[in-house]
């Protein structure tokens, strides 16, 4: 009997690994075919709705750039404005080079970042959501980077 086990082992492995194709064909004919479906993950809590981009008419902090010192604000900026942050944030002041159709800021090192229209920028430890523009003024929402 000890010699029978090694002799049967390849046969058992071949069968377990699908080596007997005719048996697989027969079982496929007998059982109905179902196509795999991918189920979307379900969530019990509603997903948060995206925050609409800021608007110059309704920016929470208006033109009060000092509201940005803590890294959280919604302001209207124009070319020449300097947005300063307190020491708790690892972010240099940002100077607005242009606002309107294109929003461009620079920091003291000369790093320049720009976006046409609305969208998001990240610099230092802040996230900037660029919103609507009216003339040469643009509404931005600043928040800490996560």
Secondary structure, DSSP 8 states (H G I E B T S, - for coil): -HHHHHHHHHHHHHHHTT--HHHHHHHHHHS------------SS----------TTT-TTTT-GGGGTTS-EEEEEETT-EE---TTS----EEEEE-SSEEEEEETT--EEEEESSEEEEETTEEEEEEEEETTEEEEEEEE--
